[in-house]
Amino acid sequence: MTEMLPLAEELSQVYARMSGLLLSQATVQTAIDLVTSLALDTIEGASGAGVTLVDADGHKESAGATSELVGRADDLQYELGEGPCLTAIANDVLVRIDDVEGDGRWPRWRDAILPTGLRSSLSAPLRAEGRVLGALKVYGERPGSFDDRSADLLGRFADQAAILLANVGTLDQAERLSESLRNALRTRNLIALANGILMERHRLTEEQAFLRLVEDARSQHRELVDEAGAVVQSAWLEHE
């Protein structure tokens, strides 16, 4: 077994890898994939890791899992409405299971999860901007896979992971909005250009030209922007 690094040094290595993601063309999914793989690599005794996110309506879903077994363990919680991950989110606390078989806090989930071979877990809330975004969790295949150090490490890791996910999510939304605005501007400019062509070609007023463009689009069963594109293309061909 490799020598255990001091907690501060181990965390610094994890944070360095996460920080590098913000300098790349990151998306929420790439950030989630990084977080789950880092959790699996960092928490000794972990055989799987996953992230659960909560949407604006409070709906919970697995956004990332390192294995199908982790996904199944999470799905059982959503189906049954109980489990360590859901408790971590609801109560904003780190939840630790030393032995699934002897833990009576979530009896239905316990009975459903035992046949999978998972025996222990840690679930930490992903807390950022004053709210809980979801939870980061790791599972072990033997009782007592995680100790106090594991819990402390995952809790600190989850705090930084939540900040990363919140920041990347904001950037991702901004980029989508920016692209949407660029598309809107391109559409507006194309229609304006087609309008000008029709005004010159047929000696029409601006309003008359626009009404003609709309009518031609309707008669050709086209979107307005597609009709505008056809007008611009025809004008370009005329001048070749």
N, C-alpha and C positions, 0 to 999 in steps of 0.2 A: 504494500500500500504506500502511496506517495506521502511525503511528509506534509503535515497540515500547516498551511500558511497562517500567520497572524491574521485576525479578523480584519484589521484596518487594511493590510496589504492585499488580502483577497478581495475586499470590496473595491479598492482602488483599481484593481485590474478589471473587475466587472464594469465599473463606471466608465473606464477608458474605452472599452469596447462599445458601450451604449452611446457615449458621446460622439464617437466616430460616425454613427448612423445619421446624426443630425446634419453632418456635413455632406451627406450623399443625397441622391434623389430618393428620399425615403417615402414609403407609404405606411399606412397603419398596419397592413398585413406584414410587411417586412419587419416592422418594429415588433409585432407580436411574435413572429417566428424567432427573432433574435432573443427576445425575453424568455421564451420557453426553452430554447436551447441553452441559454446561459444558466437558467435555473437548474436544468438537468445536469449541466456540467459542474455547477458550483456547490449544490447541496449534496453532501456526501450521504449515500444511502438511497438517493432518489433513483427510481427505475422509470419514472415518467413525470412529465410536467405539463401544465395547461394553463390557459387564461380564459376566464369567464368575463364577459363585458355586459353591462346593463345599459339598455337604450333609454331614450327620453320617457318612454311609457312604463319603465320598470321591468321590461321583458329581459330575461337572462338567456344568453346563449354562449356556447363554446366558440371562441374566436380563434383558438389555436390549441393544438395538443400534439405531443411528441409521439403518440401512438394511439391505435384504435382503442386500446384498453383504457387509456386516460379519458378518451372521448366517451366511452361507455359509462365509466364511473361518474362523469359529470352529467350525462344525459339521464341517468337514473335519479339524480338529485332533482333535476327539473321535472321529471315525470312524477316523482313521489312528493315533491314539495318540501323535502327535508334533506339535510346533509351538512357536512362541515363547511363546504364552500358557501352555501346559502346563508349559513349562520355568520360566517366571517363578513359577508356583505351586509346583512341585515343589522348586525350589532357593531360593525366597524371594529372587529377584534381579530387577532390571530388565533386560529383554532388548530389544536394539535390532537391527533389520535395516536396513542402509543400501541394500541392493540384493537383492531376493529371488532374482533370477536367478543371481547369483553366490554365494549363500550355500548352503553344503553341509551345514549342521547338521541339517536336516530334509528330506532329499531327496524323500521321498514327498509331504510337504505342499507343498514348493516346486513340484514338477511339477504338482500338482493346482491350486495357487493362481495360477500364471502366466497361465492363460487368462482369469482374472477381471479382469486389468488392475491389480491391486494390486502395488505394487513395494517398499514399505517399511513398517515398523511399529515401534511401541514398546509393550511390555507391562510393566506394573508390578504387583507383588503388592499385594493389599489386606490389610494387616496390622493386626490389632487384638486386644487382649486376649490377646497372646502366641501367636496363631495366624494362619495365612493363610486369609482368608475366600474368596479368589478372586483375580481379576486385573482390572485396568482396562487397556484397550488402545486405541490409535488406529492407523489405517491411512492410508497415503498412496498416491497414484496415480502417483508418479514416484520414481525412485531418489533417495536423499539428501534425502527430505522433512524429516527430523528431524536436529537437531544436538545438541550437548552441552547446550545451554540447554533444548531441548525435553525431553530426557531428565530433566534436573534438575527442570524444572517439573512434568512428569507424575509423577515419583516423589514429590515433596512433595504434590502434589494427591491422589495415591492414598492417602497416609498419612491425610490429613484425611477423604477420602471413606470410608475403611474405618471410621473412628470414627463418622462419621455413620450409615453403614449398620448398624453394630453397635448404636448407640443407638436408631435408629428400629425395628430389628428387635426389640429388647427391649421397647420401648413397645408395638409392635404385638402381641407375644405377651401382654403384660400385659393389654392391652385385650380380647383374645379370651378370655383366662382369666377376666377380670372379668365379661364378658358371659355366659360359661358358668356362672359362679357365680350371677349374677343370675337366669338362667333356672332353675337348680336350685332356688334359693330360692323363685321364683315357683311352680314345680311343687309343691314341698313344702307351701307355704302353701295352695295351691288344694286339694290332697288333704286336708290337715288340716281345711279349712273344710267340704269335702264330707262328711268323716267326722263332724264335729260336727252337721251337718244331719241325717244319717241317724240318729245317736244320738238326737236330739230327736224326729225324726219317727216313729221306730219303737220308741222306748224300748229301745235296744240299748246294750250295753257298747261301749267303744272298739274292742276286738278284734273283736266281732261286726259292728260297723259297717264296719270295714275289710275283713273277709272278704266282706261283702255287696257292697261297692264293687268288689272284685276279681272276684267272681262275675258281677256285672252287666256289667262291662267285657268279660269273656270271652264272655258270652252275646250281647252286642251287637257283638262283634268290634271293640272299640275299645281304644285305648291307655288305661291307667289314668288319665292326666291328662285325657284327653278325656272319659272318663266322669265324672270329678270336676267338670269344667266343666259338663257337662249337668246334674248334680245341683244345682250352685250356681245355674245359670240357671233351673231349674225352681222353686227356692225363691224366687228374685227375682220370677218371674212370679206366684207364689202371693200375694205380698205387695203386688202392684201394685193 
